[in-house]
Amino acid sequence: MKVLIARMNHETNTFSPVPTPLSAFGPQGPVYGAEALAANLGKRTAMAAFIDLARRHGAEMVTPIDASAYPSGPVDGGAYQHICDHIVAAAPGCGALLLDLHGAMVAETTPDGEGDLLERLRACLPGVPIAVALDLHGNVTQKMIDNANVIVSFKTYPHIDMYETGEHAGRLLFDMLAGRKRPVLAWRRLPLLSHTLCSATDSPAMRDAVEAARAAEAGGLLAVSVLAGFGLADIPHPCLSVVAVADGDREAAQRAAQDLAERIWDAREGFRYEREPLERSLARAQAMARTADRPVLLLDHGDNCMSGGTCDTMDVLSAALERGLDGILAGLYCDPGAVAELHAAGVGAAVSLPVGNKQSLAHLGRDAQPVTLQGTVLAMSDGWYTITGPTYTGQRVCMGRSAVLDVGAARLVLTERTHEPWDLGVFESLGQDPRQARFLLLKSRMYCRPVFVPISAGLVECDSPGATSADWRLFPFKQRARPLYPLEDVGSDTAAYAN
């Protein structure tokens, strides 16, 4: 049998000014065919699990494309068309489709990137089974449900179970092909705009929801997924949802989805993030550092590239310096112009230059206002390093050309590209030891935690008015449904669970 295996991943922040051209979908754009297959061998992606399953079942594989981009603004219409066309063109003749998708893609031409792709594939191959692995932050739509046989999402955030999710979805598809299982889907979407920081699977409400999903699977359901949704998308329903897969019993799937939706709705207050004023956060961090023998971790989650931030806002760093914090190792600040100046100046050079705040955040009413810094160039690199894990273990990644600027109280790592601090390598590749800092100021929300929390004395979340701020009031939603909790009063009856 011939099976199609493809990857199309993008979480779209419609308020982000960061563009998403085709070149964003990989270090040098998407990879195709044999390169797409090779890029996933031995990796921790859902696509890698699909490949391993296909090999075990002796299936012939068609791997038209692997296209994965950091969260950013709406995907360029031509880029979206290009990726989808490659997948659809490869589908004829295939007996099954295995798709590694995100679930929250918005293109310039559609608010439902995954749903439209699945609809095209179903029209092309009406009776062919389709299995989909989704990110925990997918915004599920009726089109996705109508045009897939199996949907399974991650159960961890930070995401460390991408491979396991692919294995789960793929196993159900091969069981379906063998006649051992008859997957049927049901879902419920809640009028709940969950905050990303409350979707961490060690956060009480989300942890309880995922545990309930696992219990339902242990009780006989083929798969139960809790998708927190991605709220920074101005689409009709950027909401939390539940997807259940049963073996031939649609009523059982519907009951499971309804029961879990009701449980989540009863705990909805746990998905509401309580912001702390930045000055108070920094005061707490300063107090912690007085007795700490390890760095205090400061997370600038209001400007996080894994939710579509520009990674160039200076609010948290400026406030920390004004407060007198020192021994700061900070990053990653995306400023290609500053990096070019530092590379031209060379290691050891004394420089004065504008850094950060160069991207206008028009949706948030913020103009570009660069900050002039004086300091010394400490180090430079081409930006390449290998992730040691636990997320995307073994992948070779690039920050773009990078440099370290020492301004006295702080050392800033500046990069040409937005880049999540997945790994100690973002600092060590530039000769910086994060363990020796007094404060680690990271432009991150969640993915840094498995690596940097263990070397830290404590963690302080620092909100700032960037493109990924925790303050919903900053975002001028125009397309979203109303009412949505917590932005409006919704009520508590079961009508709230209607899709």
Residue pairs with C-beta under 8 A, 6 or more apart in sequence:
1 57
1 59
1 60
1 95
1 96
1 177
2 59
2 60
2 61
2 62
2 93
2 94
2 95
3 50
3 54
3 59
3 60
3 61
3 62
3 94
3 95
3 96
3 97
3 98
4 62
4 63
4 64
4 87
4 90
4 91
4 94
4 96
4 97
4 98
5 37
5 47
5 50
5 51
5 54
5 61
5 62
5 63
5 98
5 99
5 100
6 36
6 47
6 63
6 64
6 65
6 66
6 86
6 87
6 90
6 97
6 98
6 99
6 100
7 36
7 40
7 45
7 46
7 47
7 65
7 66
7 67
7 68
7 99
7 100
7 101
8 65
8 67
8 68
8 83
8 84
8 87
8 99
8 100
8 101
8 102
8 105
8 113
8 114
8 117
9 67
9 68
9 69
9 100
9 101
9 102
9 105
9 135
10 20
10 25
10 68
10 69
10 71
10 72
10 75
10 102
10 104
10 105
10 113
11 71
11 102
11 104
11 105
11 135
11 137
11 230
11 306
11 307
11 308
12 20
12 71
12 72
12 73
12 74
12 75
12 104
12 105
12 106
12 107
12 113
12 230
12 233
12 308
13 71
13 72
13 73
13 230
13 232
13 233
13 307
13 308
13 309
13 467
13 468
14 73
14 74
14 106
14 232
14 233
14 234
14 235
15 73
15 232
15 234
15 308
15 363
15 364
15 467
15 475
16 71
16 72
16 73
16 232
16 308
16 309
16 310
16 467
17 73
17 310
17 359
17 360
17 361
17 362
17 363
17 467
18 72
18 73
18 305
18 308
18 309
18 310
18 359
18 418
18 467
19 72
19 73
19 76
20 69
20 72
20 73
20 74
20 75
20 76
20 79
21 76
21 79
22 29
22 30
22 76
22 78
22 79
22 82
22 83
23 29
24 69
24 70
24 72
24 79
25 67
25 68
25 69
25 79
25 83
26 66
26 67
26 68
26 69
27 397
27 398
30 36
30 65
30 66
30 67
30 83
30 86
31 39
31 65
31 66
32 64
32 65
32 66
32 86
33 63
33 64
34 63
35 66
36 47
36 63
36 64
36 65
36 66
37 51
37 61
37 63
39 66
40 47
40 48
40 51
40 66
41 48
41 51
42 48
42 394
43 163
43 392
43 393
43 394
43 395
44 160
44 162
44 163
44 391
44 392
44 393
44 394
45 100
45 162
45 163
45 166
45 392
46 100
46 133
46 162
46 163
46 165
46 166
46 169
47 66
47 98
47 100
47 166
48 163
48 166
49 133
49 163
49 164
49 165
49 166
49 167
49 170
50 98
50 100
50 133
50 166
50 170
51 61
51 63
52 167
53 98
53 166
53 167
53 170
53 171
53 174
54 61
54 98
54 170
55 61
57 174
59 96
62 90
62 94
64 86
64 87
64 89
64 90
65 83
65 86
65 87
67 83
69 75
70 305
70 306
70 418
70 419
70 420
71 305
71 306
71 307
71 308
72 305
72 308
72 418
73 308
74 106
74 107
74 108
75 105
75 106
75 107
75 108
75 113
76 107
76 108
77 107
77 108
77 109
79 107
80 105
80 107
80 108
80 109
80 110
80 113
81 109
84 116
84 117
84 120
87 99
87 117
87 121
88 117
88 120
88 121
88 124
91 97
91 121
91 124
91 125
91 128
92 124
92 125
94 125
94 128
95 128
95 129
95 177
96 128
96 129
96 130
96 131
96 173
96 174
96 177
97 121
97 125
97 128
97 129
97 130
97 131
98 131
98 166
98 169
98 170
98 173
99 117
99 118
99 130
99 131
99 132
99 133
100 133
100 166
101 114
101 117
101 132
101 133
101 134
101 135
101 138
102 114
102 134
102 135
102 137
102 138
103 114
103 134
103 135
103 137
103 138
103 139
103 140
103 144
103 153
103 227
104 135
104 137
104 138
104 139
104 229
104 230
104 233
104 238
105 113
105 114
106 112
106 113
106 233
106 235
107 113
110 116
111 233
111 235
111 236
111 479
112 141
112 143
112 144
112 235
114 132
114 134
114 138
114 141
114 143
114 144
115 141
115 142
115 143
115 144
115 147
116 143
118 130
118 132
118 143
118 144
118 147
118 148
119 143
119 146
119 147
121 130
121 147
122 130
122 146
122 147
129 149
129 150
129 173
129 176
129 177
130 147
130 148
130 149
130 150
130 173
131 148
131 149
131 150
131 151
131 152
131 169
131 170
131 172
131 173
132 144
132 148
132 150
132 151
132 152
132 169
133 152
133 153
133 162
133 165
133 166
133 168
133 169
133 170
134 140
134 151
134 152
134 153
134 154
134 165
134 225
134 227
135 153
135 154
135 159
135 227
136 153
136 154
136 155
136 156
136 157
136 159
136 199
136 201
136 226
136 227
136 228
137 157
137 196
137 199
137 227
137 228
137 229
137 230
138 153
138 227
138 229
138 230
139 227
139 229
139 230
139 233
139 235
139 237
139 238
139 239
139 241
140 151
140 187
140 189
140 227
140 229
140 241
140 243
141 237
142 499
144 151
145 151
145 185
145 187
145 243
148 185
149 173
149 176
149 183
149 185
150 169
150 172
150 173
150 176
150 183
150 185
150 222
150 223
150 245
151 169
151 185
151 223
151 225
151 243
151 245
152 165
152 168
152 169
152 172
152 223
152 225
152 243
152 245
153 165
153 225
153 226
153 227
153 243
154 161
154 162
154 165
155 161
155 165
155 201
155 210
155 213
155 214
155 225
155 226
156 201
157 199
157 200
157 201
157 206
157 228
157 446
158 200
158 391
158 446
158 447
158 449
158 450
159 391
159 447
160 390
160 391
160 450
168 223
169 223
172 181
172 183
172 222
172 223
172 245
173 183
175 181
176 182
176 183
181 222
181 247
181 248
182 247
182 248
183 222
183 245
183 246
183 247
184 245
184 246
184 247
184 248
184 249
184 250
184 253
185 243
185 244
185 245
185 253
186 243
186 244
186 246
186 250
186 253
186 254
186 256
186 257
187 241
187 242
187 243
187 244
187 257
187 499
188 241
188 242
188 257
188 258
188 260
188 261
188 497
188 499
189 237
189 239
189 240
189 241
189 497
189 499
190 239
190 240
190 241
190 242
190 261
190 264
190 265
190 268
190 496
190 497
191 239
191 481
191 483
191 484
191 485
191 490
191 496
192 229
192 239
192 240
192 264
192 265
192 268
192 271
192 484
192 485
193 229
193 231
193 238
193 239
193 240
193 472
193 480
193 484
193 485
193 486
193 487
194 228
194 229
194 231
194 239
194 240
194 271
195 231
195 271
195 272
195 273
195 470
196 228
196 230
196 231
196 307
196 445
196 446
196 468
197 203
197 273
197 301
197 445
197 446
197 461
197 470
198 205
198 206
198 228
198 270
198 271
198 272
198 273
199 206
199 228
199 271
200 206
200 446
201 207
201 210
203 270
204 270
205 264
205 267
205 268
205 269
205 270
205 271
206 226
206 228
206 270
206 271
208 263
208 267
208 270
209 226
209 260
209 263
209 264
209 267
210 226
212 260
212 263
213 224
213 225
213 226
213 242
213 260
214 224
216 224
216 244
216 256
216 259
216 260
217 223
217 224
220 246
220 247
220 252
221 244
221 245
221 246
221 252
221 253
221 256
222 245
222 246
222 247
223 243
223 244
223 245
224 242
224 243
224 244
224 245
224 256
224 257
224 260
225 242
225 243
225 244
226 240
226 242
226 260
226 264
227 240
227 241
227 242
227 243
228 240
228 271
229 237
229 238
229 239
229 240
229 241
230 238
230 307
231 238
231 472
232 238
232 307
232 308
232 467
232 468
232 475
234 475
234 477
234 478
234 479
234 480
235 479
235 480
236 479
236 480
236 481
237 480
237 481
238 480
239 484
240 264
240 271
242 257
242 260
242 261
242 264
243 257
244 253
244 254
244 256
244 257
244 260
245 253
246 252
246 253
246 256
258 497
261 497
262 494
262 497
264 271
265 492
265 496
265 497
268 485
268 486
272 485
272 486
273 470
275 463
275 470
275 471
276 461
276 463
277 463
278 315
278 316
278 319
278 462
278 463
278 464
279 319
279 323
281 298
281 460
281 461
281 462
281 463
282 298
282 316
282 319
282 320
282 323
282 325
282 460
282 462
283 323
284 460
285 296
285 298
285 325
285 439
285 458
285 460
286 323
286 324
286 325
288 296
288 457
288 458
288 460
289 296
289 325
289 438
289 439
289 457
292 457
292 458
293 457
294 435
294 455
294 456
294 457
295 329
295 434
295 435
295 436
295 437
295 438
295 439
295 440
295 455
295 456
295 457
296 438
296 439
296 440
296 456
296 457
296 458
296 459
296 460
297 439
297 440
297 442
297 448
297 452
297 453
297 456
297 457
297 458
297 459
297 460
298 316
298 320
298 439
298 440
298 441
298 442
298 460
298 462
299 442
299 444
299 445
299 448
299 459
299 460
299 461
299 462
300 313
300 315
300 316
300 317
300 441
300 442
300 443
300 444
300 462
300 464
300 466
301 444
301 445
301 461
301 462
301 463
301 468
301 470
302 309
302 313
302 315
302 316
302 462
302 463
302 464
302 465
302 466
302 468
302 469
302 470
303 309
303 310
303 311
303 312
303 313
303 315
303 316
303 443
303 464
303 466
303 467
303 468
304 311
304 420
304 443
304 444
304 445
304 466
304 468
305 311
305 334
305 418
305 419
305 420
305 443
306 420
306 444
306 445
306 446
306 447
307 445
307 467
307 468
308 467
308 468
309 418
309 443
309 466
309 467
309 468
310 334
310 359
310 361
310 418
310 466
310 467
311 332
311 333
311 334
311 415
311 418
311 419
311 443
312 333
312 334
312 335
312 356
312 357
312 358
312 359
313 356
313 357
313 361
313 464
313 465
313 466
314 355
314 356
314 357
314 371
315 464
315 465
315 466
316 441
316 462
316 464
317 328
317 330
317 356
317 410
317 412
317 441
318 371
320 328
320 410
320 439
320 441
321 328
321 409
321 410
325 409
325 438
325 439
326 408
326 409
326 410
326 438
327 409
327 437
327 438
327 439
328 409
328 410
328 411
328 437
328 438
328 439
328 440
328 441
329 410
329 411
329 413
329 427
329 432
329 434
329 437
329 439
329 440
329 441
330 410
330 411
330 412
330 413
330 440
330 441
330 442
331 412
331 413
331 414
331 415
331 421
331 426
331 427
331 441
331 442
331 443
332 399
332 402
332 413
332 414
332 415
332 418
332 419
332 420
332 421
332 426
332 442
332 443
333 355
333 356
333 412
333 413
333 414
333 415
333 443
334 414
334 415
334 416
334 417
334 418
334 419
335 355
335 356
335 358
335 414
335 415
336 400
336 416
337 354
337 358
338 353
338 354
338 355
338 356
338 403
338 405
338 414
339 400
339 401
339 402
339 403
339 414
339 415
339 416
340 401
341 351
341 353
342 349
342 351
342 353
342 377
342 380
342 403
342 405
342 414
343 380
343 401
343 403
345 351
345 377
346 377
346 380
347 377
347 378
347 379
347 380
348 376
348 377
349 376
349 377
350 374
350 375
350 376
351 374
351 375
351 376
351 377
351 405
352 372
352 373
352 374
353 372
353 373
354 370
354 371
354 372
354 373
355 370
355 371
355 372
355 373
355 405
355 412
355 414
356 370
356 371
357 368
357 369
357 370
357 371
358 368
358 370
359 368
360 366
360 367
360 368
361 466
361 467
363 467
363 475
363 476
364 465
364 466
364 467
364 469
364 474
364 475
366 465
373 405
373 407
373 412
374 407
375 405
375 406
375 407
375 408
376 405
376 406
377 403
377 404
377 405
377 406
378 403
378 404
378 405
378 406
378 411
378 430
378 431
378 432
379 403
379 404
379 430
379 431
379 432
380 401
380 402
380 403
380 404
380 430
381 401
381 402
381 403
381 429
381 430
382 398
382 401
382 402
383 398
383 399
383 400
383 401
383 402
383 415
383 416
383 417
383 419
383 429
384 396
384 397
384 398
384 399
384 429
385 396
385 397
385 398
385 399
385 423
385 425
385 426
385 428
385 429
386 394
386 395
386 396
386 397
386 425
387 393
387 394
387 395
387 396
387 397
387 422
387 423
387 425
388 423
388 424
388 425
389 423
390 450
390 451
391 422
391 447
391 450
392 422
397 419
397 422
398 417
399 415
399 416
399 417
399 419
399 426
400 415
400 416
400 417
400 419
401 415
401 416
402 413
402 414
402 415
402 416
402 429
402 430
403 413
403 414
403 430
404 411
404 412
404 413
404 414
404 430
404 431
404 432
405 411
405 412
405 414
410 441
411 432
411 437
413 426
413 427
413 430
413 432
419 426
420 444
420 447
420 448
421 427
421 442
421 443
421 444
421 447
421 448
421 451
421 452
422 447
422 448
422 451
423 451
424 434
424 451
424 452
427 433
427 434
428 434
434 440
434 452
434 455
435 455
440 452
440 456
441 462
442 448
442 452
445 468
449 459
453 459
463 469
463 470
463 471
465 471
465 474
469 475
472 486
472 487
482 488
483 489
483 490
484 490
490 496
